[in-house]
Amino acid sequence: MHQFSYMLPPLLGCLVGYITNSLAVKMLFHPYRSIRIWKFHVPFTPGMIPKRQKELSTAMGKMVQGHLLTKEAIQKRLLSPDVKSAVIAEISSGVFTAIQGKTIYDTAEAVSGAPEAERLKEHLAGWISERILLECHQVDFHQVLAREVKPFLDNNLGGIAALFVNDKTIDLLTRAAADRIMDALSSDGKRFLQPLVKTEIDDLLSLPVDDALVQAGMSQDKFLLLLGRIYDRGVQQNLDEVIAAIDMAAIVENKVAEMNVRELEQLVTSIMKRELRGIVNLGGLIGLVLGGLSLLF
């Protein structure tokens, strides 16, 4: 009995410390709602986390966006070889599946719709025609004709006719011809040129896409390399806008704020189960030590 009296203070201290810390951990979540007796509010109800759930959700949202899912962390992950290769492989597979057996026009029609595809074809024909005419206006047709006509006449005219065709005559003829060419290009060039350009565009658009890519020197390996460069540039230049549009802090905040308190308790305890158990056991250990020390005084 005398020996038991020495054991009692440490045991009681251990029990009190264990129960106190266990109760403190429970009070983080319990009770889930405020308790009132008549008109009096029972202190410490609801539990700390249910009472501060809104503030907790805001803090978690800021923590996730500011310290966990930062731009640098997301960019590093998106540009990692495994993610990048998986995304590019998926895109290229989808692209080559989509264009399989389709012409360039079929692809354009599928992307933009038939009316828009026709409008774009007309616009392209007009633009190419205008560019050709613009380049033609930069050509000195008088100089070109003079350079080509004089050797032709020298080689093909003989006898008396050659006496009447001198350099001055050739210059007058070629200058007049050059002026007529420029006048024709200015007045009717687009009307004559655009049907020819449309025919060439139609021939081009009727090509299968995969054949057109091969003819353009775009092999699958080069296409993957091009996709990789586009992907890198897109991630590096547009990630800020994507993060701002998604607003991860708001998503986390709303999700936590809308969670049932019981679900929130299960989430926290599943993550910090060992730590919370350690706090309870530490209370028992401190109580045991303090109870033992009390025997010395």
C-alpha positions, 0 to 999 in steps of 0.5 A: 500500500505504501509503494502504491502511494508513490505510484499514484501521483505519476499515474494520475498525472499521466491519466490527466495529461492524456485525457486533457490532450485527448479532449483538446484534440477532440475540441478542434472539431467537436461539437460541430454546432453551437450549443445553447442552454436557454439563452446562454451560449455554451463556451467553446462551441462549436469546435475551433475548426467548424467555428473558423471554417471560412477563415480556414478555407481562405487561408488554405486557398492562399497557401495552395496558390502561394506556396504549393501550386505556384507558377514555377512548380506548375511550369516545372511539372508541365515542362518535365519530359514525362508530362511533355512527351505524354501531352505531345503524343496525345495531340499528335495521335489525335491530329494524325487520326483526324486528318487520316484520309482527309483533304486539306479542304475537308480539314479546313471545313471540319475546323471552321465550317463550310461557309467559313472555309469557302470565304477563306478560300475566296479571300486567299485567292484574292490576296494571292492575286493582289500579291502577284500583281503588286510584284508585277508592278515592281518589274521593269517590263521595258528593260525585260522586253528590250533585253529579250527582243533585240537578240531575237530580232537580230537572229531572225530578221535579215535582209532589207527588214534588218535595215529598218529595225534599229535600236531606237525602233526596238526601244519604242516598240518595247516601251509601248509594249511595256506600257500596254502590259502595265495598263492591262495588269492595272485594269484587268489583271485581277479579273484574269489572274484570280480564276487561275489562282483559284484553280491552283488553290482548288488543286492544292486543297484537294490534296490529302493532308498527310500527302501535303505534309510529306510534300512540304517536308513535314515528317512525323518526327518534324511535326513532333519537334514543332509541337514540342516547340509550340508546347514549350512556348505556350507554357512559358508565355501563357501560364500566367493567364491560365492560372489567373483564369483558373483561380486555384485559390478560389477553387480551394477556398470554395471547396473547403468552405462547402465541405461538411464538417465531418468530412473536413474532420476526416480529411484532417485526421487522415493526414495528421493521424500520427501527429494528433496521436502523438500530441495525446500521448505527449500529454500522458508522458508530460503528466507522468513526468510531472507526477513523478517530480511531485514526489521529490517536493 
